Amino acid sequence: MGISIHSVVLAQDNPESPDEGTITRVGTTAAQFLKLGVGARAISLGGAYVAEANDMSAVYWNPAGFARLSGSHVQLSNTRYLADVNYNFAAFGTSIDRVGSLGLSLLMVDSGDMAVRTEMQPEGTGEQFNVLSFALQFSYARNLSDQFSLGANVKLVQERVWHSKASSVAFDIGTLFTTPFKSLRLGASMSNLGPKMRLDGRDILFSEDPSPNTDGTAEIVNAQYRTDGFSMPLIFRVGLAWDALHTGTHRIVVITDAAHPNDNAEYVNAGAEYEFRELIAFRAGYRNLFKPDTEQGLTAGGSLAIRINRDLAARFDYAYADFGRLTQTHWFTFNLSF
């Protein structure tokens, strides 16, 4: 969750050919929390959401999908991520005639308090520290025609580790196109385009005698470690969503995404959803197909929608995501439309 001072990772792309070692990009970017995904519906579909994005989690997966929403919407999401990390997402958006859709969202990851341990005090110094990462994001999207939508985000990204932090500004852009062929939708997005992040703060300060064996020099010189800058986790997604069945009672949608990150191998996500009368839905998916050495895989979930009155509706989403040897995570999302 934090940013390392040193980041050179040597690995082999092909474990069966040890003589063909190359330098991989794994572990070379900051703000890894930006890659976790948001929204139980999207997670249960295997993260294949760039062409289907039609709730407030669209501002994460493809901001162009945000333009397809009418009225005002709120989404609140929580999961207890791996290692008991608390992961939350909150978003609000509204559409304005002849202007477009405007949204504000916050994505936050909190490790909770942990004991400060040192080489001399491995059981703890009595102090506590935590790792807190967040992205505060403003979104704008607009339908340029009945078939084509465009959206973008600008966001402040920050990671804090005890008394030090790294900050940057990043941008997202996305497009969504509904083709003439049976509601086949094509989506594409690019996320986390921005300058490098560099850790700074009083935790990297120290005092030292530069020449302890020489008389007549300053005994204490204040200095700090020189930290490297790390790129943002840039990722490009392209996907398709197809309504295999769409009647007044039943709807089946099949979705697939392909992703190209700047810090790992390419992979494919896939998912499917069955919905009955826009009230109950069941979903399943699979993440990180064709990605080497991944622990992610099967996902599943469902939702229950409640129409409170003519103008007010709520939906509760749940998702299960398998992480192999790292066990699993459970995602909960509340949606409100008015």
C-alpha positions as CSV (number, residue, x, y, z in Angstrom):
1,M,0.0,0.0,0.0
2,G,2.9,2.3,0.7
3,I,5.7,3.5,-1.6
4,S,9.1,1.9,-1.4
5,I,12.4,3.9,-1.5
6,H,14.0,1.3,-3.7
7,S,12.1,-0.4,-6.6
8,V,14.1,-2.6,-8.9
9,V,12.3,-5.9,-9.4
10,L,14.1,-8.6,-11.4
11,A,12.0,-11.5,-12.7
12,Q,11.6,-13.8,-15.6
13,D,8.6,-13.5,-18.0
14,N,8.9,-17.2,-18.9
15,P,9.8,-19.5,-15.9
16,E,10.4,-22.4,-18.3
17,S,13.3,-20.4,-20.0
18,P,15.5,-19.2,-17.1
19,D,18.2,-18.1,-19.6
20,E,15.8,-15.5,-21.1
21,G,15.5,-13.3,-18.0
22,T,14.1,-9.8,-18.4
23,I,13.3,-6.9,-16.2
24,T,9.6,-6.9,-15.6
25,R,7.4,-4.0,-14.6
26,V,5.8,-5.6,-11.6
27,G,6.1,-3.6,-8.4
28,T,7.3,-0.4,-10.2
29,T,4.3,1.9,-9.7
30,A,2.8,3.8,-6.8
31,A,-0.8,4.1,-5.7
32,Q,-1.6,0.4,-6.1
33,F,-5.0,0.9,-4.4
34,L,-6.2,2.5,-7.7
35,K,-6.2,-1.0,-9.3
36,L,-8.5,-2.7,-6.8
37,G,-11.8,-1.9,-8.5
38,V,-15.0,-0.5,-7.0
39,G,-18.7,-1.5,-6.8
40,A,-19.9,-5.0,-5.9
41,R,-21.7,-5.4,-9.3
42,A,-18.6,-4.7,-11.3
43,I,-16.5,-7.0,-9.0
44,S,-19.0,-9.9,-9.3
45,L,-18.8,-9.6,-13.1
46,G,-15.1,-10.3,-12.9
47,G,-14.2,-6.6,-13.3
48,A,-15.5,-6.7,-16.9
49,Y,-17.4,-3.4,-16.7
50,V,-15.9,-0.9,-19.1
51,A,-18.7,-1.4,-21.7
52,E,-21.5,-2.0,-19.2
53,A,-20.8,0.8,-16.7
54,N,-24.2,2.1,-15.9
55,D,-24.2,3.0,-12.2
56,M,-22.0,5.4,-10.1
57,S,-19.1,3.0,-10.2
58,A,-18.8,4.0,-13.8
59,V,-16.7,6.9,-12.7
60,Y,-14.0,4.4,-11.9
61,W,-14.3,1.9,-14.7
62,N,-15.3,4.2,-17.6
63,P,-16.5,7.7,-16.9
64,A,-18.4,7.8,-20.2
65,G,-20.9,5.4,-18.7
66,F,-21.8,8.1,-16.1
67,A,-23.4,10.1,-18.9
68,R,-26.0,7.4,-19.4
69,L,-27.5,8.0,-16.0
70,S,-30.4,10.4,-15.5
71,G,-31.4,12.1,-12.3
72,S,-29.2,11.9,-9.2
73,H,-27.4,8.9,-7.8
74,V,-25.5,7.9,-4.7
75,Q,-23.3,4.9,-4.2
76,L,-21.6,3.7,-1.0
77,S,-19.4,0.6,-1.1
78,N,-17.3,-1.2,1.5
79,T,-15.1,-4.3,1.7
80,R,-12.8,-5.8,4.2
81,Y,-9.9,-6.4,1.8
82,L,-7.0,-8.7,2.2
83,A,-5.0,-8.4,5.5
84,D,-8.1,-6.7,7.1
85,V,-7.6,-3.5,5.1
86,N,-10.7,-1.3,5.1
87,Y,-11.6,-0.3,1.6
88,N,-14.4,2.3,0.9
89,F,-15.9,4.1,-2.0
90,A,-18.5,6.9,-2.0
91,A,-19.8,8.7,-5.0
92,F,-22.5,11.3,-5.9
93,G,-23.6,12.3,-9.3
94,T,-26.3,14.2,-11.0
95,S,-27.3,15.0,-14.6
96,I,-28.0,18.6,-15.8
97,D,-29.9,19.3,-19.0
98,R,-27.8,20.7,-21.8
99,V,-24.7,20.5,-19.5
100,G,-24.0,16.9,-18.9
101,S,-23.4,14.8,-15.8
102,L,-21.3,16.0,-12.8
103,G,-19.9,13.8,-10.1
104,L,-17.8,13.7,-7.0
105,S,-16.3,10.6,-5.5
106,L,-13.9,9.4,-2.9
107,L,-11.9,6.1,-2.8
108,M,-10.1,5.4,0.4
109,V,-8.0,2.5,1.8
110,D,-7.1,2.4,5.5
111,S,-4.8,-0.2,7.0
112,G,-5.8,0.5,10.5
113,D,-3.3,1.1,13.4
114,M,-0.3,-1.1,13.5
115,A,2.6,-1.3,16.0
116,V,5.9,0.5,15.1
117,R,8.7,-2.2,15.2
118,T,12.4,-1.6,14.9
119,E,15.4,-3.8,14.7
120,M,16.2,-3.1,18.3
121,Q,12.5,-3.3,19.4
122,P,10.9,-6.1,17.4
123,E,8.0,-6.4,19.8
124,G,7.1,-2.7,19.3
125,T,8.1,0.7,20.5
126,G,4.8,1.5,21.9
127,E,3.9,3.8,19.0
128,Q,1.3,3.2,16.4
129,F,1.2,4.0,12.6
130,N,-1.1,3.4,9.7
131,V,-1.2,3.5,5.9
132,L,-3.9,5.7,4.4
133,S,-4.4,6.1,0.7
134,F,-7.2,8.0,-1.0
135,A,-8.3,9.5,-4.4
136,L,-10.7,12.5,-4.4
137,Q,-12.2,12.7,-7.9
138,F,-14.3,15.1,-9.9
139,S,-16.1,13.6,-13.0
140,Y,-17.8,15.1,-16.0
141,A,-19.5,13.1,-18.8
142,R,-21.8,13.9,-21.7
143,N,-23.8,12.1,-24.4
144,L,-22.6,13.5,-27.7
145,S,-25.3,11.5,-29.5
146,D,-27.8,8.7,-28.7
147,Q,-25.1,6.2,-29.3
148,F,-21.8,7.9,-28.3
149,S,-20.8,9.1,-24.8
150,L,-17.6,10.7,-23.5
151,G,-16.4,11.2,-19.9
152,A,-13.4,12.3,-17.9
153,N,-12.1,12.5,-14.4
154,V,-9.5,14.6,-12.6
155,K,-8.4,13.4,-9.2
156,L,-6.1,14.1,-6.3
157,V,-4.2,11.0,-5.3
158,Q,-2.4,10.7,-2.0
159,E,-0.6,8.0,0.0
160,R,0.3,8.5,3.6
161,V,2.7,6.2,5.6
162,W,3.0,7.4,9.2
163,H,4.4,11.0,9.0
164,S,5.3,10.9,5.3
165,K,3.2,11.2,2.2
166,A,3.2,11.2,-1.6
167,S,0.7,13.1,-3.8
168,S,-0.1,13.6,-7.4
169,V,-2.9,14.6,-9.8
170,A,-4.2,12.1,-12.3
171,F,-6.7,12.0,-15.2
172,D,-9.0,9.4,-16.6
173,I,-10.9,9.4,-19.9
174,G,-13.4,7.0,-21.4
175,T,-15.7,6.5,-24.3
176,L,-18.9,4.3,-24.8
177,F,-20.5,3.5,-28.1
178,T,-23.8,1.6,-28.6
179,T,-23.5,-0.2,-31.9
180,P,-26.6,-0.9,-34.2
181,F,-26.2,-4.6,-33.7
182,K,-28.6,-5.8,-31.0
183,S,-27.5,-3.3,-28.3
184,L,-23.8,-4.4,-28.5
185,R,-21.8,-1.9,-26.6
186,L,-18.2,-1.0,-27.0
187,G,-16.3,0.8,-24.2
188,A,-12.7,2.0,-23.8
189,S,-11.0,3.9,-21.0
190,M,-7.6,5.1,-19.9
191,S,-7.1,5.5,-16.2
192,N,-4.4,7.1,-13.9
193,L,-2.5,9.3,-16.3
194,G,-0.4,11.6,-14.3
195,P,3.1,12.6,-13.0
196,K,5.2,10.4,-10.7
197,M,4.6,10.3,-6.9
198,R,7.5,10.8,-4.5
199,L,7.5,10.1,-0.8
200,D,8.4,13.0,1.5
201,G,8.0,13.8,5.2
202,R,9.8,13.7,8.5
203,D,10.1,9.9,8.6
204,I,12.9,10.2,6.0
205,L,14.9,12.8,7.9
206,F,17.9,11.9,10.0
207,S,20.9,13.5,11.7
208,E,24.4,12.2,11.2
209,D,28.1,13.1,11.6
210,P,29.4,13.0,8.0
211,S,33.0,12.5,9.2
212,P,33.0,10.7,12.5
213,N,36.8,10.0,12.4
214,T,37.8,13.6,11.6
215,D,38.2,16.4,14.2
216,G,37.0,19.9,13.7
217,T,33.9,19.1,11.6
218,A,30.2,19.5,12.4
219,E,29.1,16.7,14.7
220,I,25.5,16.7,13.5
221,V,24.2,17.4,10.0
222,N,20.5,17.3,9.3
223,A,19.8,15.3,6.1
224,Q,17.2,13.2,4.5
225,Y,17.0,10.1,2.3
226,R,16.7,10.7,-1.4
227,T,13.5,8.9,-2.5
228,D,12.7,7.9,-6.1
229,G,9.6,9.0,-8.0
230,F,7.2,6.2,-9.0
231,S,4.8,6.3,-11.9
232,M,1.1,6.1,-11.6
233,P,-0.5,2.7,-12.4
234,L,-1.7,3.6,-15.9
235,I,-4.2,1.1,-17.3
236,F,-6.0,1.0,-20.7
237,R,-9.2,-1.1,-20.9
238,V,-11.4,-2.0,-23.9
239,G,-14.5,-4.2,-23.7
240,L,-17.7,-5.4,-25.1
241,A,-21.1,-5.9,-23.5
242,W,-23.9,-7.8,-25.3
243,D,-27.6,-8.2,-24.3
244,A,-28.0,-11.9,-25.2
245,L,-31.6,-11.7,-24.0
246,H,-33.7,-8.6,-23.2
247,T,-37.4,-8.8,-22.7
248,G,-39.7,-7.0,-20.3
249,T,-39.1,-9.8,-17.7
250,H,-35.7,-11.3,-18.3
251,R,-32.3,-9.8,-19.2
252,I,-29.0,-11.7,-19.8
253,V,-25.9,-9.7,-20.5
254,V,-22.5,-11.1,-21.4
255,I,-19.4,-8.9,-20.9
256,T,-15.7,-9.2,-21.6
257,D,-12.8,-6.8,-21.1
258,A,-9.1,-6.7,-22.1
259,A,-6.7,-4.7,-20.0
260,H,-3.2,-3.4,-20.6
261,P,-1.5,-2.0,-17.5
262,N,1.9,-0.3,-17.4
263,D,3.1,-2.5,-14.5
264,N,2.1,-6.0,-15.4
265,A,1.1,-8.4,-18.1
266,E,-2.1,-8.0,-20.2
267,Y,-5.1,-9.9,-19.0
268,V,-8.8,-10.5,-19.8
269,N,-11.9,-10.3,-17.6
270,A,-15.3,-11.9,-18.3
271,G,-18.7,-12.0,-16.7
272,A,-22.4,-12.6,-17.2
273,E,-25.6,-11.4,-15.5
274,Y,-29.1,-12.6,-15.3
275,E,-31.8,-10.0,-14.2
276,F,-35.4,-10.7,-13.4
277,R,-37.9,-7.7,-13.8
278,E,-35.1,-5.3,-12.8
279,L,-35.6,-6.5,-9.3
280,I,-33.3,-9.5,-8.7
281,A,-30.0,-10.2,-10.4
282,F,-27.4,-13.1,-10.3
283,R,-23.9,-12.6,-11.6
284,A,-20.7,-14.6,-12.1
285,G,-17.3,-13.8,-13.6
286,Y,-13.6,-14.6,-13.9
287,R,-10.7,-12.1,-13.4
288,N,-7.2,-12.0,-14.8
289,L,-7.5,-14.7,-17.5
290,F,-4.1,-15.3,-19.2
291,K,-2.2,-13.3,-16.6
292,P,0.8,-15.3,-15.2
293,D,1.2,-16.0,-11.4
294,T,-2.2,-14.5,-10.5
295,E,-4.2,-15.5,-7.4
296,Q,-7.4,-13.8,-8.6
297,G,-10.1,-15.8,-10.4
298,L,-13.7,-16.7,-9.8
299,T,-16.2,-14.0,-8.8
300,A,-19.9,-14.2,-8.1
301,G,-22.7,-12.1,-6.6
302,G,-26.2,-10.7,-6.9
303,S,-28.5,-7.8,-6.1
304,L,-31.9,-6.8,-4.9
305,A,-33.6,-3.6,-6.1
306,I,-36.4,-1.8,-4.3
307,R,-38.7,0.8,-5.8
308,I,-39.6,3.0,-2.9
309,N,-41.8,5.4,-5.0
310,R,-42.0,6.8,-8.5
311,D,-38.8,8.9,-8.1
312,L,-36.8,7.0,-5.5
313,A,-35.2,3.6,-5.9
314,A,-32.5,1.6,-4.0
315,R,-30.4,-1.4,-4.9
316,F,-28.2,-3.6,-2.7
317,D,-25.3,-5.4,-4.4
318,Y,-23.1,-8.2,-3.0
319,A,-19.9,-9.7,-4.6
320,Y,-17.6,-12.6,-3.7
321,A,-14.1,-12.6,-5.1
322,D,-11.7,-15.6,-4.8
323,F,-8.0,-14.9,-4.2
324,G,-6.7,-18.4,-4.1
325,R,-4.1,-18.9,-1.4
326,L,-5.0,-15.4,-0.1
327,T,-8.6,-16.5,0.7
328,Q,-11.4,-14.3,-0.5
329,T,-13.1,-10.9,-0.2
330,H,-16.7,-9.9,0.2
331,W,-18.0,-6.6,-1.3
332,F,-21.2,-4.7,-0.3
333,T,-22.6,-1.8,-2.2
334,F,-25.7,0.4,-1.6
335,N,-27.1,2.4,-4.5
336,L,-29.7,5.2,-4.3
337,S,-31.4,6.9,-7.3
338,F,-33.7,9.9,-7.2
